[in-house]
Amino acid sequence: MGIETVYQELALIETRDVPANFFLGREPTRGKSGIFVDRKKMVNDTVRTLKELGIVLPSLRTLVRYLSGGQRQALAIGRVMPWGGKVIIMDEPTAALGVRESRKVLDLVLQLKEKKCSVVVISHNMRHVFNVADRIVVLRGGKKVGDRMKSETTPDEIVKLIVGAEML
């Protein structure tokens, strides 16, 4: 259906390298029997997608355990691209990252928008939300309590909707 998700818990395998994580559960096969993993395709597709998104990693052979938090997040975001994601849902994509790594992830979100992907960012960080959002929807207690265009609201108004404060 073209919907991909990048979960807050990235679901990466620390003892596997970049291409293995990139294709985790979707490994391409080769040969008539289709039982052999096509490692060459995995590497080539990983290189192409990372390059397309401007993601720089030390080496494709690097085990995920040696990647920084931002590099892991970039890998998790990049791996949804080959599957034709038209809508990408990101759950707290910058929650465990420092300032510089958060900026790189937000830049990736903006790149995805330029590629005409719809990106749903679930976040409590208003600065990050206002950096990348066009529209902000607030849920509280499982119900929608606000729906605003970014250009027509402020971070203060959104925070009040989140916490349930009365608007004066």
N, C-alpha and C positions, 0 to 999 in steps of 0.2 A: 504493500500500500504506500510505500515511500516514506514511512515514519521510522525514524531511528532515535535511539535514546543513549545519552551519555549519563550514566548514573553517578551519584556522589561517591559511592564506593566503586572505583574504576573497573573492577573485575579483570585485572591484569594478572598474568602469572609471572612472578618475579624471577623464576629460574628459566624463563624462555626469552629468546631474543625479540627484536622489534618486529620482523615479518611474522614470526609465529604468533605474537600477540595481535598483530594487525589483522590476521585472518582467523583468529581464534573461533573455532566452531564453523567456519565457512571455508575451509581449506580447499583450494582448487585441486583437481586431480588430472592425471594424464594416463595415457595408455588405453587400450581397448577395454580392459577390465575396470578401469576407473578406481583402482585401489591404491595407486601410487600418488603421493602428494607431489604437486608440481611446484617445487621449491623455487625454480627459476622464475615462474610467473609471480609467485608471492613476492620475491625480491624486487622484480621489475615494477610491479604494481605499487608496492610500498614506496619505492623511490619516486615514481611519478606523482603519486598523491602527496607525499610530503613536500616535494619540490613545488607542486601546484599551490600548496597552502603556505609555502614559505617556512615550513617547520624544519629546523636544523637540529639534528641529533648527532652525538659524537660518532657513532658507527651503527650500522644495522645489526652488527653482531653483538652489540652491547646487550647484556642481560638487563631486563627491566629494573631489577633491584639497584642498578647503578645509575639510573636516570633520576634527575631532580623531580620534584613534585610538578613543576610546570611542564617538563618534558613528558612526564607520564600523562598529564591532562591533555597535552597536544596530541599524543599518540592515541588516546581514547577518542578524541574529537576526530582526528584524521581517519581512524578506522571505520567510521560510519559513511565516509564519502563514496567509496567504490560501489556501494549498494544502492546508489541513486536516491539518497535521502532528500526528499522535498521538504519535509518537516523534521527538524532536529530538536529534541527536547533535552535540555541540559539542567540537571538537578544540582544546584549549588556548585557551579563549575570553578569558583575561585575560593571556596570555603577554607581550604587548608594551604593556601598559597601566600607567598610574600608579595610585596608591592610590584616588583619587577615581573615576576611570573604571572601575577594576576593581569597585568597590562598586556602581556603576550596572549593570554587566553582571550581577553576582551578584543584584542586585535583580530584574533581568529574568528570570533563571532561576527565582527564587522566584515571580514572577508567572505564569510558564508552568506551574509546578507547581500553582498555585491554579486555573488554567484546565483542570486535569486532563490536561495534557500530560506524558508521560514524558520526562525529560531525562537523557541520558547525557552526563556531563561527563568528558572525558579531560584530566587535569591532574596536574602534579607538585607543585602548590602545596597543601600539606596544609591550610593555614588556609582557603583558598577551598573545598576539598573539604568540610571539616567544616562550613562555613557553609551549604552547600546540599544536601548528600547525605543520603539516608536509608539507603542501602546503598553499601558500598565494595567493589569487586572489584579485585584486584591481579593484573596480568599481568606475567610476567617471562620473557623468552626465548620469547614466543609461547604460554606456558602459564599457565593460571590457578593462582596460588599462594596465593590468599586470597580469602575472601568473607565480609564481616562487616557486620552492622548497625551503623550509626554509634553507636547507643546502647550497644553492647556492646564497643566497642574504643576505642583511643586513637591519637592521631597517631603516637606512638612505635612502637606495634605495627605500624601500617601502613607506616611508613618501614622497619622491620626486614624486613617482607615484600617491600618493593620492592627493597631492596639484598641480600636473601638472608641476613641475619644470623640466627643461631640464636636461638630464643626460649628463655630460661632459665626 
